[in-house]
Amino acid sequence: MREFSVVVERDPATGQYVGHIPGWPGAHSQGSDPAELEANLREVVQMLLEDGEPTFETEFIGVQTLRVA
């Protein structure tokens, strides 16, 4: 079983959930709700893995909160 970090955002103009795996070109998708996004991302990742191991362009570290006065 493989695990990947996914960044998820919601497009305010369309209401669509958009997700991507940081650093992995092509590993992105969208869905009308979080469950559909997850299913769509799973399908994309499975197709990409058929081409072999991913080559990440960057290393995902995490998120942080920035406070500005």
mmCIF file of the C-alpha atoms, coordinates in Angstrom:
data_MODEL
# 
_entry.id   MODEL 
# 
loop_
_atom_site.group_PDB 
_atom_site.id 
_atom_site.type_symbol 
_atom_site.label_atom_id 
_atom_site.label_alt_id 
_atom_site.label_comp_id 
_atom_site.label_asym_id 
_atom_site.label_entity_id 
_atom_site.label_seq_id 
_atom_site.pdbx_PDB_ins_code 
_atom_site.Cartn_x 
_atom_site.Cartn_y 
_atom_site.Cartn_z 
_atom_site.occupancy 
_atom_site.B_iso_or_equiv 
_atom_site.pdbx_formal_charge 
_atom_site.auth_seq_id 
_atom_site.auth_comp_id 
_atom_site.auth_asym_id 
_atom_site.auth_atom_id 
_atom_site.pdbx_PDB_model_num 
ATOM 1  C CA . MET A 1 1  ? 0.000   0.000  0.000   1.00 0.00 ? 1  MET A CA 1 
ATOM 2  C CA . ARG A 1 2  ? 1.431   3.380  -1.046  1.00 0.00 ? 2  ARG A CA 1 
ATOM 3  C CA . GLU A 1 3  ? 0.690   6.713  0.637   1.00 0.00 ? 3  GLU A CA 1 
ATOM 4  C CA . PHE A 1 4  ? 1.020   10.195 -0.846  1.00 0.00 ? 4  PHE A CA 1 
ATOM 5  C CA . SER A 1 5  ? 0.393   13.650 0.647   1.00 0.00 ? 5  SER A CA 1 
ATOM 6  C CA . VAL A 1 6  ? -2.330  15.518 -1.222  1.00 0.00 ? 6  VAL A CA 1 
ATOM 7  C CA . VAL A 1 7  ? -3.001  19.248 -1.194  1.00 0.00 ? 7  VAL A CA 1 
ATOM 8  C CA . VAL A 1 8  ? -6.739  19.930 -1.443  1.00 0.00 ? 8  VAL A CA 1 
ATOM 9  C CA . GLU A 1 9  ? -8.330  23.283 -2.197  1.00 0.00 ? 9  GLU A CA 1 
ATOM 10 C CA . ARG A 1 10 ? -11.821 24.377 -3.189  1.00 0.00 ? 10 ARG A CA 1 
ATOM 11 C CA . ASP A 1 11 ? -12.273 26.672 -6.159  1.00 0.00 ? 11 ASP A CA 1 
ATOM 12 C CA . PRO A 1 12 ? -14.690 29.402 -5.011  1.00 0.00 ? 12 PRO A CA 1 
ATOM 13 C CA . ALA A 1 13 ? -15.780 30.159 -8.572  1.00 0.00 ? 13 ALA A CA 1 
ATOM 14 C CA . THR A 1 14 ? -16.844 26.593 -9.413  1.00 0.00 ? 14 THR A CA 1 
ATOM 15 C CA . GLY A 1 15 ? -17.199 24.950 -5.999  1.00 0.00 ? 15 GLY A CA 1 
ATOM 16 C CA . GLN A 1 16 ? -14.999 22.096 -7.267  1.00 0.00 ? 16 GLN A CA 1 
ATOM 17 C CA . TYR A 1 17 ? -12.481 20.425 -4.981  1.00 0.00 ? 17 TYR A CA 1 
ATOM 18 C CA . VAL A 1 18 ? -9.041  20.393 -6.563  1.00 0.00 ? 18 VAL A CA 1 
ATOM 19 C CA . GLY A 1 19 ? -6.201  18.192 -5.385  1.00 0.00 ? 19 GLY A CA 1 
ATOM 20 C CA . HIS A 1 20 ? -2.604  17.564 -6.352  1.00 0.00 ? 20 HIS A CA 1 
ATOM 21 C CA . ILE A 1 21 ? 0.371   15.631 -5.073  1.00 0.00 ? 21 ILE A CA 1 
ATOM 22 C CA . PRO A 1 22 ? 3.149   18.175 -4.562  1.00 0.00 ? 22 PRO A CA 1 
ATOM 23 C CA . GLY A 1 23 ? 6.180   17.660 -6.742  1.00 0.00 ? 23 GLY A CA 1 
ATOM 24 C CA . TRP A 1 24 ? 4.645   14.976 -8.965  1.00 0.00 ? 24 TRP A CA 1 
ATOM 25 C CA . PRO A 1 25 ? 3.792   16.391 -12.402 1.00 0.00 ? 25 PRO A CA 1 
ATOM 26 C CA . GLY A 1 26 ? 0.450   15.147 -13.679 1.00 0.00 ? 26 GLY A CA 1 
ATOM 27 C CA . ALA A 1 27 ? -0.779  13.946 -10.282 1.00 0.00 ? 27 ALA A CA 1 
ATOM 28 C CA . HIS A 1 28 ? -3.815  16.202 -9.983  1.00 0.00 ? 28 HIS A CA 1 
ATOM 29 C CA . SER A 1 29 ? -7.565  15.998 -10.352 1.00 0.00 ? 29 SER A CA 1 
ATOM 30 C CA . GLN A 1 30 ? -10.845 17.523 -9.216  1.00 0.00 ? 30 GLN A CA 1 
ATOM 31 C CA . GLY A 1 31 ? -14.250 16.488 -7.971  1.00 0.00 ? 31 GLY A CA 1 
ATOM 32 C CA . SER A 1 32 ? -17.578 17.907 -6.867  1.00 0.00 ? 32 SER A CA 1 
ATOM 33 C CA . ASP A 1 33 ? -16.978 16.710 -3.288  1.00 0.00 ? 33 ASP A CA 1 
ATOM 34 C CA . PRO A 1 34 ? -14.061 15.283 -1.286  1.00 0.00 ? 34 PRO A CA 1 
ATOM 35 C CA . ALA A 1 35 ? -15.083 11.664 -1.959  1.00 0.00 ? 35 ALA A CA 1 
ATOM 36 C CA . GLU A 1 36 ? -15.232 12.190 -5.718  1.00 0.00 ? 36 GLU A CA 1 
ATOM 37 C CA . LEU A 1 37 ? -11.896 14.015 -5.633  1.00 0.00 ? 37 LEU A CA 1 
ATOM 38 C CA . GLU A 1 38 ? -10.291 11.116 -3.753  1.00 0.00 ? 38 GLU A CA 1 
ATOM 39 C CA . ALA A 1 39 ? -11.655 8.562  -6.229  1.00 0.00 ? 39 ALA A CA 1 
ATOM 40 C CA . ASN A 1 40 ? -10.470 10.640 -9.188  1.00 0.00 ? 40 ASN A CA 1 
ATOM 41 C CA . LEU A 1 41 ? -7.007  11.151 -7.671  1.00 0.00 ? 41 LEU A CA 1 
ATOM 42 C CA . ARG A 1 42 ? -6.717  7.427  -6.922  1.00 0.00 ? 42 ARG A CA 1 
ATOM 43 C CA . GLU A 1 43 ? -7.462  6.662  -10.582 1.00 0.00 ? 43 GLU A CA 1 
ATOM 44 C CA . VAL A 1 44 ? -4.882  9.207  -11.799 1.00 0.00 ? 44 VAL A CA 1 
ATOM 45 C CA . VAL A 1 45 ? -2.196  7.869  -9.448  1.00 0.00 ? 45 VAL A CA 1 
ATOM 46 C CA . GLN A 1 46 ? -2.866  4.276  -10.476 1.00 0.00 ? 46 GLN A CA 1 
ATOM 47 C CA . MET A 1 47 ? -2.476  5.243  -14.144 1.00 0.00 ? 47 MET A CA 1 
ATOM 48 C CA . LEU A 1 48 ? 0.724   7.191  -13.437 1.00 0.00 ? 48 LEU A CA 1 
ATOM 49 C CA . LEU A 1 49 ? 2.203   4.287  -11.465 1.00 0.00 ? 49 LEU A CA 1 
ATOM 50 C CA . GLU A 1 50 ? 1.697   2.020  -14.501 1.00 0.00 ? 50 GLU A CA 1 
ATOM 51 C CA . ASP A 1 51 ? 4.502   4.058  -16.109 1.00 0.00 ? 51 ASP A CA 1 
ATOM 52 C CA . GLY A 1 52 ? 6.844   3.236  -13.199 1.00 0.00 ? 52 GLY A CA 1 
ATOM 53 C CA . GLU A 1 53 ? 7.996   4.889  -10.007 1.00 0.00 ? 53 GLU A CA 1 
ATOM 54 C CA . PRO A 1 54 ? 7.300   8.622  -9.784  1.00 0.00 ? 54 PRO A CA 1 
ATOM 55 C CA . THR A 1 55 ? 10.092  11.147 -10.049 1.00 0.00 ? 55 THR A CA 1 
ATOM 56 C CA . PHE A 1 56 ? 9.294   13.987 -7.684  1.00 0.00 ? 56 PHE A CA 1 
ATOM 57 C CA . GLU A 1 57 ? 10.460  17.470 -8.700  1.00 0.00 ? 57 GLU A CA 1 
ATOM 58 C CA . THR A 1 58 ? 10.217  18.756 -5.116  1.00 0.00 ? 58 THR A CA 1 
ATOM 59 C CA . GLU A 1 59 ? 9.899   17.316 -1.618  1.00 0.00 ? 59 GLU A CA 1 
ATOM 60 C CA . PHE A 1 60 ? 6.667   18.102 0.239   1.00 0.00 ? 60 PHE A CA 1 
ATOM 61 C CA . ILE A 1 61 ? 7.478   19.269 3.761   1.00 0.00 ? 61 ILE A CA 1 
ATOM 62 C CA . GLY A 1 62 ? 4.118   20.414 5.090   1.00 0.00 ? 62 GLY A CA 1 
ATOM 63 C CA . VAL A 1 63 ? 2.064   23.503 5.772   1.00 0.00 ? 63 VAL A CA 1 
ATOM 64 C CA . GLN A 1 64 ? 2.508   26.233 8.331   1.00 0.00 ? 64 GLN A CA 1 
ATOM 65 C CA . THR A 1 65 ? 0.553   29.211 9.603   1.00 0.00 ? 65 THR A CA 1 
ATOM 66 C CA . LEU A 1 66 ? 1.924   32.687 8.977   1.00 0.00 ? 66 LEU A CA 1 
ATOM 67 C CA . ARG A 1 67 ? 0.616   35.486 11.183  1.00 0.00 ? 67 ARG A CA 1 
ATOM 68 C CA . VAL A 1 68 ? 0.800   39.039 9.844   1.00 0.00 ? 68 VAL A CA 1 
ATOM 69 C CA . ALA A 1 69 ? -0.275  42.091 11.821  1.00 0.00 ? 69 ALA A CA 1 
# 
